[in-house]
Amino acid sequence: MKLLIFGIVASGKTTLAAKLALKYNIPHYEGDCIAYGFPGEERYKRTDSQQQSIISEIDEKGQWIIEGTYRESQKCLFEMADVIVFLDIPLSVRLARILTRHIKQRLGIESCNYTPNLKMLKAMLKWTYCFEKKRDMYEKMLLDHGNKLIWVKSHKELEGELPLIFIKRGGNK
């Protein structure tokens, strides 16, 4: 199974990927790490070809779960995935999560692969609002993959659906 979990900042992508990876013993990868380096590596922006090379290496290993936001350099994942889960969590929930996450990271309660400073908080808020401005474009792109799309508007929808993610083939916007 090759599963792409797509969503914007604080939609729950990493949490869902980790749960599914543990439950089904499938390796999972963060799109941010593909773009900027994995834990323990130097953090720098990889070129598009470097990112695509990493994606090819991951794909050659077989099953995978990759989570992330839209990146032109990683758009091949939409074609490669057997199933795409779009976590379309309400904006108010995501904003609260961004602020809570920032506070927890600053206090050292929650770890992260970046420096949790004010600049990063502003960037996350900017990415969130940019996503909302381009929402129609993302929705159209996702619907082009409707035969393998699961559209999730609330994490409550996932409570009984974790096993279904691995057999579902129809869109459910």
Number of C-alpha atoms within 10 A of each C-alpha: 15 18 25 27 26 24 22 23 19 22 26 19 22 21 12 19 24 18 13 20 17 12 11 11 12 17 17 22 20 20 23 17 18 20 21 19 18 15 11 7 9 9 14 10 14 15 12 14 11 14 20 19 13 14 19 14 11 17 16 10 9 11 16 21 24 25 27 22 20 16 13 8 15 18 12 13 22 21 12 15 22 19 27 30 22 23 22 19 18 11 15 8 12 19 18 12 16 18 15 13 19 20 16 14 17 15 11 11 9 11 13 11 13 12 12 18 12 11 9 13 17 11 11 19 16 12 15 18 15 12 18 14 11 10 12 11 12 15 14 11 12 21 16 12 17 18 16 24 26 23 22 17 15 14 14 9 11 15 9 8 12 14 13 11 18 15 12 17 16 14 17 13 13
